[in-house]
Amino acid sequence: MVPTPSQTVGPFFSFGLTEGRGCVSCIAEPQAKGERVRLVCRVLDGDGAPVPDAMIEIWQADANGRYHHPDDPQHANADPACKGFGRMGTSEGGICEFDTIKPGRVLGPAGVLQAPHLNLAVFARGLLKQFYTRAYFINDPANQEDPVLALVPKERRETLMAHLDDRGEGRWKFEIHLQGKHETVFFDV
Amino acid sequence: MAMENLTTKSLAVTPYQRHESGTQPEALYKPYRSTLLRAPLKPLIFLPHTLSEVTGPVYGHGNIAPTDNDLTGQHEGAPLGERIIVTGKVLDSNGRPVPQTLIEIWQANSAGRYAHAKDQHPAPLDPNFTGAGRTLTDADGTYRFVTIKPGAYPWLNHHNAWRPAHIHFSVFGRAFITRLVTQMYFPGDPLLAYDPVYQSVPDEKARQNMISKFDLETTQPQLALGYKFDIVLRGPDATLFE
């Protein structure tokens, strides 16, 4: 059977998806194991203007690299305080902020460990389908051996890096450029 | 880490099927003007599926109120408009039902106006209609909503542009990559031929899968017209099964 086509989320999704109980800013509870991270995402269009009507969804593993999902062979031991899912709409400034922990390393192709990363899906008016990207942590030595980063041309890897933001401890910034010279790497999944 | 304890077999990830060419919209579709500055233009990087892609959030369970699937019962009075029942199944591309997965819908009211502060269409709001609902599919993938038929509405994409009546659907499925946001349309709508969002899907048959079917069996006497709308999500690569 042919999967149903995607259509844009449009400009008016907030009352259906990201307000009230639909807003999931806390990916990992305060008691979750691991290094606390406040991930500040900012979405920009091809002119560098903020995108105020985007939705970002995040999916990540716990501090030990275990996903809270039955298809992860280690899920029985996953941290119950890290459900791993976040979803928010962007502000007028194109920004949304998630509270979470730095995930552990997850197995990748051929049993090679992946570097710590968060999986992101971006939805917006003007996007006819969601686009997938990943946020890695800059200067993490594991990035050097990450099998997915290795698939990305060197000069574009920087677009997948979250950077420490000196405005607060554990605060990381991740910019998503939908288009333009610094267009973020998006994956064909 | 406990990685050493796992056998190679248990580490194997079953990949999901990839979309056939033309069955999904491209990023850039010029007739839909909002894609011009927002659609990614550089080539996507092909990603072999890892645990990060084939797992996904189990979300929304335990957070569903009884009126969440009846959008006509969320306020004191009845909303204006044509009452409808929308029902169907969520299946994967192997034809297997997708049970216990969250479906969220949102829509304009019968006059074509969204309960959203930024909707400037000068059609009346309906104090008895918000237009948002959610439900879980049951064990055989079935879902059901009661709502009212949304109105068409104008937008500024091109001269005399009107969106055909539609209900937005958001579905999770089993994996992060099965996530689907789409729109359900109504049969026989003359606006479909002029709508760049609908027309952005190149393959005509795939496109038509977004149109619901009128269904007399779902229709209830003196109450509501019935529409059937099945949703198909990507399934695991079938060649690796059985």
Interface residues (C-beta under 8 A of the other chain):
Chain A: M1 V2 P3 T4 P5 S6 Q7 T8 V9 G10 P11 F12 F13 S14 F15 G16 L17 R21 G22 V24 D45 G46 D47 A49 V51 E57 W59 A61 N64 G65 Y67 H68 H69 D71 D72 P73 Q74 H75 N77 K83 G84 F85 R87 G104 R105 V106 L107 G108 P109 G111 L113 Q114 H117 N119 A121 F123 A124 R125 G126 L127 L128 K129 Q130 F131 Y132 R134 V148 L151 V152 R156 L178 Q179 E183 T184 V185 F186 F187 D188 V189
Chain B: M1 A2 M3 L6 T8 S10 L11 T14 H19 E20 T23 Q24 P25 E26 A27 Y29 Y32 S34 T35 L36 L37 R38 A39 P40 L41 K42 L44 I45 F46 L47 P48 H49 T50 L51 S52 E53 V54 T55 G56 P57 V58 Y59 N63 L91 D92 S93 N94 G95 E104 I105 W106 Y114 A115 H116 K118 D119 T130 G131 A132 H168 S170 R174 A175 F176 I177 R179 L180 V181 T182 Q183 V197 Y198 S200 V201 D203 K205 A206 R207 N209 M210 I231 V232 L233 R234
